[in-house]
């Protein structure tokens, strides 16, 4: 029933703010304001919620002003729910009890806006009724297990094809002279190999992460968490360097004329992530990261950035990649526009198969990290399909890049024939001179 907050609890108490315009609309000078705080665990009301047990502190708040039903308020009513930090993987949602929903009523979100704060959640609603804060898991156990299986299989495939890509690179370097004499192709392939190597390391650490996180070795888990973060930052950095190289190659035409160009790229690609990880490790950012449901039950845990320093993840991963993604998409657009105009000015246009052009574009998108941008769409409860798509595409990124390399760099038949005839002519010239 009604509850009076004493002065000792006032600092941490939840609050209700009624807009001034609400009282201006009333005809009488006085209005009775009633706030009812109910503990639904002791009542047989709101049965839909009582079965799910996902109500914050089992508390429902009812608000009435006067004797009329107030809806469609221009200035919303605010309920500030103060609460402890919610478990990771749990999102709050402001709801009100709708008697017309279903057979016996149910929770509805219409007219309510949820805003997360530092010490609680603010609910802004345009009507007065019974309100509560409904907690829901952003990731349930069955979905998490399915995603982990897909990710492990995909990472295994990616590891295999990353190795195939490196073998393919060695094969081209040792077999065809064009890859020894053409400096531009050498730099291009070396740049791709660095990105593939960082992906290989990232996939390997992910495959070992589940096994090591289940062990009771805090020091080992911290080390693996830091190394996983390092590999991820290396992937992002090399994606950015791919974009920079693409710009220099097609727009500025300066890529291969910079002194010690490849060495400078390697210093940035492998050195900058190490600096970030060292700084993050100095504040003890790494450890076991756990995802829980609304009943505080563990869904899964990994060696990663720990929950106490989750802002390190938002800044160094989400923020860093967001900037890289915007930069690379601008570069991709500029290069595509320049290439289109270049093709249109040629007298004899080179005919290419549609599937090959699409495959090359898809591989370039993978190189520039476009598939990782799906991570920004995986927040909330309605993104299960996006989670599956994100997991599948990124775990198979090594496969996509291998196919792209083969299509782009494998010598054509006329190149092989020309190379063979060149060897034959050289042999004949040598015999005649002898």
Secondary structure per residue as TSV (DSSP state, phi and psi in degrees):
chain	resnum	aa	ss	phi	psi
A	1	X	-	360.0	-162.4
A	2	X	-	-55.6	143.0
A	3	X	-	-131.0	132.2
A	4	X	-	-101.1	126.3
A	5	X	-	-85.9	122.9
A	6	X	-	-82.4	172.9
A	7	X	T	-67.0	-26.9
A	8	X	T	-70.1	-28.8
A	9	X	T	-94.2	-6.4
A	10	X	G	-61.0	-34.3
A	11	X	G	-66.6	-30.9
A	12	X	G	-107.9	8.4
A	13	X	-	-77.8	150.0
A	14	X	-	-71.4	157.7
A	15	X	E	-133.3	157.9
A	16	X	E	-128.3	132.8
A	17	X	E	-121.8	118.0
A	18	X	-	-99.6	131.8
A	19	X	-	-69.8	147.6
A	20	X	H	-63.5	-34.4
A	21	X	H	-63.8	-24.0
A	22	X	H	-61.3	-38.0
A	23	X	H	-82.7	-27.8
A	24	X	H	-64.8	-28.2
A	25	X	T	-78.0	-8.3
A	26	X	-	-87.0	147.9
A	27	X	S	-80.6	-30.9
A	28	X	S	-89.5	159.6
A	29	X	S	-79.4	-21.6
A	30	X	-	-122.2	148.8
A	31	X	-	-145.2	138.6
A	32	X	-	-88.1	121.6
A	33	X	E	-104.7	122.5
A	34	X	E	-120.8	124.5
A	35	X	E	-115.0	119.5
A	36	X	E	-111.6	124.6
A	37	X	E	-108.9	118.1
A	38	X	E	-115.1	138.4
A	39	X	E	-98.2	102.9
A	40	X	G	-71.0	-13.3
A	41	X	G	-69.1	-23.6
A	42	X	G	-99.8	2.3
A	43	X	S	-122.3	169.0
A	44	X	S	-109.5	24.8
A	45	X	-	-94.5	165.1
A	46	X	-	51.9	56.4
A	47	X	H	-65.1	-29.3
A	48	X	H	-60.1	-44.0
A	49	X	H	-72.4	-36.4
A	50	X	H	-61.9	-25.8
A	51	X	H	-81.5	-34.3
A	52	X	H	-82.1	-27.6
A	53	X	-	57.3	38.1
A	54	X	-	-117.3	32.4
A	55	X	B	-97.1	135.5
A	56	X	G	-62.3	117.2
A	57	X	G	55.6	20.8
A	58	X	G	55.4	32.0
A	59	X	E	-113.3	131.5
A	60	X	E	-121.4	134.6
A	61	X	E	-114.7	124.2
A	62	X	E	-108.6	138.6
A	63	X	E	-128.8	128.7
A	64	X	E	-134.4	141.3
A	65	X	E	-129.0	116.2
A	66	X	S	72.3	-156.5
A	67	X	S	-110.6	-0.5
A	68	X	S	-103.9	157.1
A	69	X	-	-87.2	118.2
A	70	X	-	-99.9	121.6
A	71	X	-	-137.9	164.9
A	72	X	S	62.5	37.9
A	73	X	-	-69.7	132.6
A	74	X	S	-70.1	-42.8
A	75	X	S	-97.4	117.7
A	76	X	-	-71.8	157.2
A	77	X	E	-82.0	137.2
A	78	X	E	-113.3	131.5
A	79	X	E	-117.4	119.6
A	80	X	E	-102.4	106.8
A	81	X	E	-91.6	108.3
A	82	X	E	-83.8	131.2
A	83	X	-	-154.8	165.5
A	84	X	-	-71.1	171.1
A	85	X	-	-63.6	128.1
A	86	X	-	-75.2	151.6
A	87	X	-	-61.2	148.5
A	88	X	T	-67.9	136.7
A	89	X	T	95.6	1.7
A	90	X	E	-118.6	128.5
A	91	X	E	-119.0	136.4
A	92	X	E	-85.6	151.7
A	93	X	E	-145.0	129.0
A	94	X	E	-78.0	128.7
A	95	X	E	-138.4	162.0
A	96	X	E	-131.9	158.3
A	97	X	E	-82.7	121.7
A	98	X	E	-109.7	105.2
A	99	X	T	-63.4	-23.5
A	100	X	T	-84.8	-4.6
A	101	X	S	-85.6	126.1
A	102	X	T	68.6	-157.3
A	103	X	T	-81.9	-45.2
A	104	X	T	-113.9	11.5
A	105	X	-	101.5	164.0
A	106	X	E	-169.2	175.1
A	107	X	E	-82.7	141.4
A	108	X	E	-135.5	148.9
A	109	X	-	-108.3	-2.2
A	110	X	T	-62.0	128.8
A	111	X	T	84.1	1.6
A	112	X	E	-117.5	137.4
A	113	X	E	-117.7	132.9
A	114	X	E	-101.2	129.4
A	115	X	E	-131.7	118.1
A	116	X	E	-79.1	135.7
A	117	X	-	-119.7	-177.6
A	118	X	S	-69.8	-39.2
A	119	X	S	-115.8	8.2
A	120	X	E	175.1	-161.5
A	121	X	E	-127.9	136.5
A	122	X	E	-105.3	124.9
A	123	X	E	-107.6	122.1
A	124	X	E	-113.0	114.8
A	125	X	E	-126.4	149.4
A	126	X	S	-97.5	21.4
A	127	X	S	-154.9	172.8
A	128	X	-	-117.3	129.5
A	129	X	S	-169.9	-150.7
A	130	X	E	-94.4	127.8
A	131	X	E	-122.1	158.0
A	132	X	E	-159.5	173.6
A	133	X	E	-109.4	111.2
A	134	X	E	-91.3	126.9
A	135	X	E	-99.8	134.0
A	136	X	E	-138.6	145.1
A	137	X	E	-78.1	130.0
A	138	X	S	-77.3	-13.7
A	139	X	S	-148.4	116.5
A	140	X	-	-88.9	168.7
A	141	X	H	-64.0	-44.2
A	142	X	H	-64.6	-41.1
A	143	X	H	-65.8	-41.7
A	144	X	H	-62.0	-42.6
A	145	X	H	-64.8	-41.1
A	146	X	H	-64.7	-41.6
A	147	X	H	-64.9	-37.9
A	148	X	H	-66.4	-38.9
A	149	X	H	-63.8	-46.3
A	150	X	H	-61.6	-43.4
A	151	X	H	-64.8	-41.5
A	152	X	H	-65.6	-44.2
A	153	X	H	-64.8	-46.3
A	154	X	H	-62.3	-40.8
A	155	X	H	-66.9	-35.6
A	156	X	H	-62.0	-43.6
A	157	X	H	-64.5	-41.4
A	158	X	H	-63.7	-39.0
A	159	X	H	-61.1	-45.2
A	160	X	H	-61.7	-45.7
A	161	X	H	-77.2	-22.4
A	162	X	H	-66.3	-40.6
A	163	X	H	-64.7	-41.4
A	164	X	H	-60.2	-38.1
A	165	X	H	-64.2	-42.0
A	166	X	H	-66.4	-40.5
A	167	X	H	-63.9	-40.4
A	168	X	H	-62.3	-39.4
A	169	X	H	-64.1	-45.0
A	170	X	H	-63.3	-39.0
A	171	X	H	-60.3	-45.5
A	172	X	H	-67.1	-39.9
A	173	X	H	-64.6	-34.5
A	174	X	H	-90.5	-19.4
A	175	X	H	-101.7	-41.3
A	176	X	-	-114.1	131.1
A	177	X	T	-68.7	-24.7
A	178	X	H	-59.2	-34.6
A	179	X	H	-80.2	-8.4
A	180	X	H	-95.9	-30.8
A	181	X	H	-93.5	-30.0
A	182	X	-	-85.5	108.7
A	183	X	H	-67.2	-34.6
A	184	X	H	-64.0	-43.9
A	185	X	H	-65.7	-38.2
A	186	X	H	-59.4	-46.2
A	187	X	H	-67.4	-41.9
A	188	X	H	-58.1	-49.7
A	189	X	H	-67.2	-38.6
A	190	X	H	-63.2	-38.9
A	191	X	H	-64.4	-44.2
A	192	X	H	-62.8	-38.6
A	193	X	H	-67.1	-34.3
A	194	X	H	-65.5	-42.5
A	195	X	H	-63.7	-43.0
A	196	X	H	-65.0	-37.4
A	197	X	H	-64.2	-39.9
A	198	X	H	-67.1	-36.5
A	199	X	H	-66.3	-39.1
A	200	X	H	-61.2	-45.9
A	201	X	H	-64.1	-41.3
A	202	X	H	-63.1	-44.2
A	203	X	H	-66.9	-36.6
A	204	X	H	-67.1	-43.1
A	205	X	H	-65.6	-33.7
A	206	X	H	-66.3	-40.7
A	207	X	H	-65.0	-34.4
A	208	X	H	-83.4	-16.0
A	209	X	H	-64.0	-45.3
A	210	X	H	-60.5	-39.9
A	211	X	H	-69.8	-44.8
A	212	X	H	-72.7	-34.9
A	213	X	H	-66.1	-23.5
A	214	X	T	-79.9	-12.0
A	215	X	S	-85.7	152.8
A	216	X	S	-90.8	62.6
A	217	X	-	-128.9	84.8
A	218	X	H	-57.4	-40.7
A	219	X	H	-64.6	-42.3
A	220	X	H	-66.3	-38.4
A	221	X	H	-67.0	-38.8
A	222	X	H	-62.8	-43.9
A	223	X	H	-62.8	-43.5
A	224	X	H	-68.2	-37.7
A	225	X	H	-61.2	-42.9
A	226	X	H	-65.8	-39.6
A	227	X	H	-69.9	-36.9
A	228	X	H	-62.9	-42.5
A	229	X	H	-62.4	-40.2
A	230	X	H	-62.4	-45.6
A	231	X	H	-63.4	-40.3
A	232	X	H	-64.7	-43.7
A	233	X	H	-65.9	-34.0
A	234	X	H	-62.9	-42.2
A	235	X	H	-59.8	-47.8
A	236	X	H	-62.9	-41.6
A	237	X	H	-66.9	-41.6
A	238	X	H	-69.3	-29.3
A	239	X	H	-64.1	-40.9
A	240	X	H	-65.3	-39.7
A	241	X	H	-67.7	-32.5
A	242	X	H	-61.5	-41.2
A	243	X	H	-65.4	-42.9
A	244	X	H	-61.3	-43.7
A	245	X	H	-64.9	-39.5
A	246	X	H	-61.3	-40.5
A	247	X	H	-65.8	-46.1
A	248	X	I	-66.4	-32.5
A	249	X	I	-77.1	-41.9
A	250	X	I	-102.5	-22.1
A	251	X	I	-106.5	-54.3
A	252	X	I	-89.2	-23.1
A	253	X	-	53.2	48.7
A	254	X	-	-124.6	-3.5
A	255	X	G	-55.1	-46.4
A	256	X	G	-87.9	0.5
A	257	X	G	-104.9	5.6
A	258	X	S	-86.6	133.3
A	259	X	T	-65.5	129.4
A	260	X	T	52.6	45.8
A	261	X	H	-60.1	-51.7
A	262	X	H	-66.1	-38.2
A	263	X	H	-63.5	-39.2
A	264	X	H	-66.6	-38.0
A	265	X	H	-63.8	-40.0
A	266	X	H	-66.4	-36.9
A	267	X	H	-62.7	-42.4
A	268	X	H	-72.1	-45.6
A	269	X	H	-65.0	-36.1
A	270	X	H	-105.2	-22.2
A	271	X	H	-86.5	-42.9
A	272	X	H	-61.7	-45.0
A	273	X	H	-59.5	-36.0
A	274	X	H	-63.0	-39.9
A	275	X	H	-62.5	-43.4
A	276	X	H	-63.4	-43.5
A	277	X	H	-66.3	-38.3
A	278	X	H	-63.1	-42.7
A	279	X	H	-65.1	-43.6
A	280	X	H	-66.6	-36.6
A	281	X	H	-69.2	-26.0
A	282	X	H	-68.0	-21.2
A	283	X	T	-104.5	18.9
A	284	X	T	58.0	53.5
A	285	X	-	-85.6	-15.0
A	286	X	E	-103.8	149.9
A	287	X	E	166.2	-153.9
A	288	X	E	-88.5	126.9
A	289	X	E	-108.9	124.9
A	290	X	E	-117.2	143.6
A	291	X	E	-110.2	127.5
A	292	X	E	-122.3	159.6
A	293	X	-	-93.9	-171.8
A	294	X	T	-69.5	-17.6
A	295	X	T	-95.6	17.7
A	296	X	S	59.7	26.1
A	297	X	-	-90.7	137.9
A	298	X	E	-71.8	127.6
A	299	X	E	-91.2	-53.0
A	300	X	E	-163.6	164.5
A	301	X	E	-139.5	148.6
A	302	X	E	-137.9	160.3
A	303	X	E	-84.4	113.2
A	304	X	E	-161.3	-160.8
A	305	X	E	-72.9	125.9
A	306	X	-	-71.2	166.0
A	307	X	G	-64.5	-30.3
A	308	X	G	-68.7	-24.0
A	309	X	G	-119.7	40.6
A	310	X	H	-65.6	-21.6
A	311	X	H	-64.0	-26.9
A	312	X	H	-60.9	-39.6
A	313	X	H	-65.2	-44.9
A	314	X	I	-64.6	-35.3
A	315	X	I	-82.0	-53.5
A	316	X	I	-80.0	-22.6
A	317	X	I	-106.3	-61.4
A	318	X	I	-65.4	-51.0
A	319	X	I	-65.7	-44.7
A	320	X	H	-61.8	-47.9
A	321	X	H	-67.7	-35.0
A	322	X	H	-57.3	-44.2
A	323	X	H	-65.0	-42.4
A	324	X	H	-63.9	-42.5
A	325	X	H	-62.9	-44.7
A	326	X	H	-62.5	-43.0
A	327	X	H	-62.4	-47.1
A	328	X	H	-67.6	-36.2
A	329	X	H	-68.5	-34.6
A	330	X	H	-65.4	-44.9
A	331	X	H	-61.3	-43.6
A	332	X	H	-60.9	-41.8
A	333	X	H	-65.4	-42.1
A	334	X	H	-64.4	-44.3
A	335	X	H	-66.1	-41.9
A	336	X	H	-63.3	-41.2
A	337	X	H	-64.9	-43.6
A	338	X	H	-65.9	-40.5
A	339	X	H	-66.7	-36.9
A	340	X	H	-63.5	-44.9
A	341	X	H	-69.5	-31.8
A	342	X	H	-67.6	-41.4
A	343	X	H	-66.4	-36.7
A	344	X	H	-71.6	-20.9
A	345	X	H	-91.3	-8.6
A	346	X	-	-75.2	143.8
A	347	X	S	-71.6	-46.3
A	348	X	S	-109.5	107.8
A	349	X	-	-81.1	138.2
A	350	X	-	-82.3	120.5
A	351	X	-	-84.3	129.0
A	352	X	-	-127.9	150.0
A	353	X	-	-70.3	144.8
A	354	X	H	-62.4	-42.3
A	355	X	H	-65.0	-33.3
A	356	X	H	-71.0	-40.3
A	357	X	H	-63.5	-43.2
A	358	X	H	-63.3	-39.8
A	359	X	H	-67.4	-39.2
A	360	X	H	-66.5	-39.4
A	361	X	H	-65.5	-39.6
A	362	X	H	-64.5	-41.6
A	363	X	H	-65.0	-38.7
A	364	X	H	-66.2	-36.7
A	365	X	H	-62.8	-39.8
A	366	X	H	-64.5	-41.5
A	367	X	H	-61.5	-37.0
A	368	X	T	-87.6	-0.3
A	369	X	T	84.7	23.1
A	370	X	G	-65.0	-34.6
A	371	X	G	-67.0	-26.2
A	372	X	G	-71.2	-19.1
A	373	X	G	-66.5	-17.9
A	374	X	G	-63.4	-18.8
A	375	X	G	-60.7	-29.2
A	376	X	G	-73.7	-10.6
A	377	X	G	-103.7	5.7
A	378	X	-	-96.8	13.0
A	379	X	-	-92.5	141.3
A	380	X	S	102.9	-179.5
A	381	X	S	-93.7	-10.3
A	382	X	S	-103.0	22.9
A	383	X	-	-118.6	29.8
A	384	X	H	-63.6	-43.8
A	385	X	H	-62.7	-39.2
A	386	X	H	-66.3	-36.8
A	387	X	H	-61.1	-45.2
A	388	X	H	-62.9	-44.2
A	389	X	H	-63.3	-43.2
A	390	X	H	-60.9	-45.8
A	391	X	H	-64.2	-44.1
A	392	X	H	-67.0	-49.2
A	393	X	H	-65.0	-42.9
A	394	X	H	-78.4	-29.2
A	395	X	H	-73.4	-22.1
A	396	X	T	-102.1	15.6
A	397	X	H	-61.3	-36.1
A	398	X	H	-62.5	-36.6
A	399	X	H	-66.0	-45.4
A	400	X	H	-61.3	-42.7
A	401	X	H	-68.3	-36.2
A	402	X	H	-62.2	-47.2
A	403	X	H	-61.3	-40.6
A	404	X	H	-63.4	-41.9
A	405	X	H	-64.2	-42.5
A	406	X	H	-63.9	-45.9
A	407	X	H	-63.7	-39.0
A	408	X	H	-83.0	-37.2
A	409	X	H	-112.0	-13.0
A	410	X	S	-67.7	128.8
A	411	X	-	-61.0	140.6
A	412	X	-	-75.3	166.0
A	413	X	H	-61.2	-42.1
A	414	X	H	-64.9	-30.0
A	415	X	H	-69.3	-40.1
A	416	X	H	-66.6	-42.2
A	417	X	H	-64.4	-43.8
A	418	X	H	-62.5	-37.7
A	419	X	H	-68.0	-39.1
A	420	X	H	-67.1	-43.1
A	421	X	H	-65.7	-33.3
A	422	X	H	-64.5	-40.0
A	423	X	H	-65.9	-40.9
A	424	X	H	-63.8	-44.6
A	425	X	H	-62.1	-40.2
A	426	X	H	-63.7	-38.8
A	427	X	H	-65.6	-43.2
A	428	X	H	-64.4	-41.1
A	429	X	H	-62.2	-39.7
A	430	X	H	-64.6	-41.9
A	431	X	H	-65.6	-44.1
A	432	X	H	-63.1	-42.8
A	433	X	H	-66.4	-33.0
A	434	X	-	-70.6	360.0
